[in-house]
Amino acid sequence: MIFCNSNSLKNGLKIVFNNVPFNIERSDFVKPGKGQSFVRIKMRNLINNKLIEKTFRSNENFKIADIENIEISFLYRSENIFYFINLKNYNEIFIEKDNIKNILVFLVPGKKYFGLLWNKKLISVVIKNFIHLRVVRFEHCSDNSVSYKNKLAVFKTNLKIVVPSFIKINDIIKIDTRYLKYVSRINK
């Protein structure tokens, strides 16, 4: 078990705070004219991805989180549990739906992703910024963002995004996962 004090909290360091792993995204050391120095921190919860701000006295200690980045492949889901395989040791691992609900529309069986293990437990699945998915059908959309030059494509994962009108069923599309936007059609 490794500890650090609040003076050594730097960007990218992963710590345990209130029994939850956090990633330090910003750290500002403040030494006022009077009184004790302190550290103002912005940190992201690695389980629910929420960003919080905290202020700590300069003499507070934190446990460094035992986080491991691994390459995983999605296998299947059973109710609210999603199963993956660790591509390093081929052990099956799982995560609950609530921990990955923001990326469910990008999970395709057999595709590779990155996972974060904390104390040997999968806590997060990270998707790439760009993925390729095959169009399975189109839907009519009364949304103003869909004009005569665009249409609403639906993918096997139930993801729906606006694509140009020249896209056909079975075309493979490159999608920006950060903004849920069409990027390009992939040649077969």
C-alpha positions as CSV (number, residue, x, y, z in Angstrom):
1,M,0.0,0.0,0.0
2,I,1.5,3.3,-1.1
3,F,0.6,6.7,0.3
4,C,1.2,10.3,-0.9
5,N,0.4,13.6,0.7
6,S,-1.7,16.3,-0.8
7,N,1.4,18.3,-1.9
8,S,2.3,15.5,-4.3
9,L,-1.1,15.3,-6.0
10,K,-0.3,15.8,-9.7
11,N,-2.3,15.5,-12.9
12,G,-2.9,11.9,-13.9
13,L,-2.2,10.4,-10.4
14,K,-4.9,8.0,-9.3
15,I,-5.9,8.1,-5.6
16,V,-8.5,6.5,-3.3
17,F,-10.8,9.1,-1.7
18,N,-13.8,7.9,0.4
19,N,-13.1,4.3,-0.7
20,V,-13.5,5.2,-4.4
21,P,-10.7,5.6,-7.0
22,F,-10.2,9.0,-8.6
23,N,-8.0,10.4,-11.3
24,I,-6.5,13.8,-10.6
25,E,-7.3,16.1,-13.5
26,R,-6.1,19.4,-12.0
27,S,-4.1,20.3,-9.0
28,D,-3.3,23.8,-7.7
29,F,-1.1,24.4,-4.7
30,V,-2.1,27.6,-2.8
31,K,0.1,29.2,-0.2
32,P,-1.9,32.2,1.3
33,G,-0.1,35.1,3.0
34,K,-1.5,33.9,6.3
35,G,-2.5,30.5,7.4
36,Q,-1.8,27.0,6.3
37,S,-1.2,26.1,2.6
38,F,-3.7,24.0,0.8
39,V,-4.3,22.1,-2.5
40,R,-7.3,22.7,-4.7
41,I,-8.1,19.6,-6.8
42,K,-10.3,18.6,-9.7
43,M,-10.7,14.9,-9.8
44,R,-12.8,12.4,-11.8
45,N,-14.5,9.4,-10.1
46,L,-13.3,6.4,-12.1
47,I,-16.4,4.4,-11.4
48,N,-19.2,6.9,-12.3
49,N,-17.0,9.3,-14.3
50,K,-18.2,12.4,-12.3
51,L,-15.9,15.3,-11.9
52,I,-15.7,16.9,-8.4
53,E,-13.6,19.7,-6.9
54,K,-12.1,19.4,-3.4
55,T,-9.7,21.4,-1.2
56,F,-7.3,19.6,1.0
57,R,-4.8,20.8,3.7
58,S,-1.2,20.3,2.6
59,N,-0.5,17.7,5.2
60,E,-3.4,15.2,4.3
61,N,-2.4,11.8,3.1
62,F,-4.0,9.6,0.4
63,K,-3.7,6.0,-0.7
64,I,-2.5,5.6,-4.3
65,A,-5.1,3.6,-6.2
66,D,-4.0,0.2,-7.6
67,I,-5.4,0.8,-11.2
68,E,-4.5,-1.4,-14.1
69,N,-5.2,-0.7,-17.8
70,I,-6.0,-3.9,-19.7
71,E,-7.2,-4.8,-23.2
72,I,-10.6,-6.6,-23.1
73,S,-13.1,-8.0,-25.6
74,F,-16.9,-7.8,-25.1
75,L,-18.4,-11.3,-24.9
76,Y,-22.1,-11.1,-23.9
77,R,-24.6,-9.7,-21.5
78,S,-26.9,-11.3,-19.0
79,E,-29.6,-9.0,-17.6
80,N,-27.7,-6.1,-16.1
81,I,-24.3,-7.8,-16.1
82,F,-21.9,-7.4,-19.1
83,Y,-19.1,-10.0,-19.5
84,F,-15.7,-9.3,-21.1
85,I,-12.5,-11.4,-21.5
86,N,-9.2,-10.1,-20.4
87,L,-7.0,-10.5,-23.5
88,K,-3.8,-10.7,-21.4
89,N,-4.7,-13.8,-19.3
90,Y,-8.1,-14.8,-20.9
91,N,-10.0,-14.6,-17.6
92,E,-13.6,-13.7,-17.9
93,I,-14.5,-10.5,-16.0
94,F,-17.8,-8.6,-15.6
95,I,-19.2,-5.1,-14.9
96,E,-22.7,-3.9,-14.0
97,K,-24.8,-2.0,-16.5
98,D,-24.9,1.1,-14.3
99,N,-21.2,1.5,-14.5
100,I,-21.1,1.6,-18.4
101,K,-24.6,2.9,-19.3
102,N,-23.1,5.8,-21.3
103,I,-21.3,3.4,-23.7
104,L,-23.8,0.6,-24.2
105,V,-24.6,1.6,-27.7
106,F,-21.0,1.0,-28.7
107,L,-20.6,-2.5,-27.3
108,V,-20.3,-5.1,-30.1
109,P,-19.5,-8.8,-29.2
110,G,-15.9,-9.6,-30.3
111,K,-14.7,-6.0,-30.5
112,K,-11.7,-4.8,-28.4
113,Y,-12.0,-2.2,-25.7
114,F,-9.9,-1.0,-22.8
115,G,-10.8,-1.7,-19.2
116,L,-9.7,-0.3,-15.9
117,L,-9.2,-2.8,-13.1
118,W,-9.2,-1.6,-9.5
119,N,-8.3,-4.2,-6.9
120,K,-8.7,-6.8,-9.7
121,K,-12.3,-5.7,-10.4
122,L,-13.4,-4.2,-13.7
123,I,-14.7,-0.7,-12.9
124,S,-14.8,1.0,-16.2
125,V,-14.7,0.3,-20.0
126,V,-13.1,2.8,-22.2
127,I,-14.1,3.0,-25.9
128,K,-12.0,4.4,-28.7
129,N,-12.7,7.9,-30.1
130,F,-13.7,6.4,-33.4
131,I,-15.4,3.1,-34.1
132,H,-16.8,1.3,-37.2
133,L,-20.4,0.0,-37.2
134,R,-22.6,-1.4,-39.9
135,V,-26.0,0.2,-40.8
136,V,-28.9,-2.3,-40.3
137,R,-31.8,0.0,-41.1
138,F,-33.1,3.6,-41.4
139,E,-35.8,5.3,-39.4
140,H,-38.1,8.2,-40.3
141,C,-37.3,11.1,-38.2
142,S,-39.3,14.3,-37.7
143,D,-36.4,16.0,-36.0
144,N,-35.3,19.3,-37.6
145,S,-31.7,18.2,-37.6
146,V,-32.5,15.6,-40.3
147,S,-33.0,17.4,-43.6
148,Y,-33.6,16.0,-47.1
149,K,-29.8,15.5,-47.4
150,N,-29.6,13.4,-44.3
151,K,-31.3,10.4,-42.8
152,L,-31.4,8.6,-39.4
153,A,-29.3,5.4,-39.5
154,V,-29.8,2.6,-36.9
155,F,-27.0,0.2,-36.1
156,K,-27.1,-3.4,-34.6
157,T,-26.3,-1.9,-31.1
158,N,-29.5,0.4,-31.4
159,L,-27.3,3.5,-31.8
160,K,-29.1,6.1,-34.0
161,I,-27.2,8.9,-35.7
162,V,-27.8,11.2,-38.6
163,V,-25.9,10.2,-41.8
164,P,-25.8,11.6,-45.3
165,S,-28.5,10.4,-47.8
166,F,-26.0,8.4,-49.9
167,I,-25.4,5.8,-47.1
168,K,-27.1,2.5,-47.7
169,I,-28.0,-0.5,-45.5
170,N,-24.9,-2.7,-44.8
171,D,-22.5,0.2,-45.3
172,I,-19.9,0.4,-42.6
173,I,-19.7,3.9,-41.0
174,K,-16.9,5.5,-39.0
175,I,-18.4,7.2,-35.9
176,D,-17.0,9.8,-33.5
177,T,-18.0,8.3,-30.1
178,R,-17.3,11.6,-28.3
179,Y,-20.0,13.5,-30.2
180,L,-22.1,10.7,-31.7
181,K,-21.4,12.1,-35.2
182,Y,-20.9,10.5,-38.6
183,V,-17.3,10.8,-39.8
184,S,-17.1,8.9,-43.0
185,R,-18.2,5.7,-44.9
186,I,-15.6,2.9,-44.8
187,N,-14.8,1.2,-48.2
188,K,-15.4,-2.5,-48.0
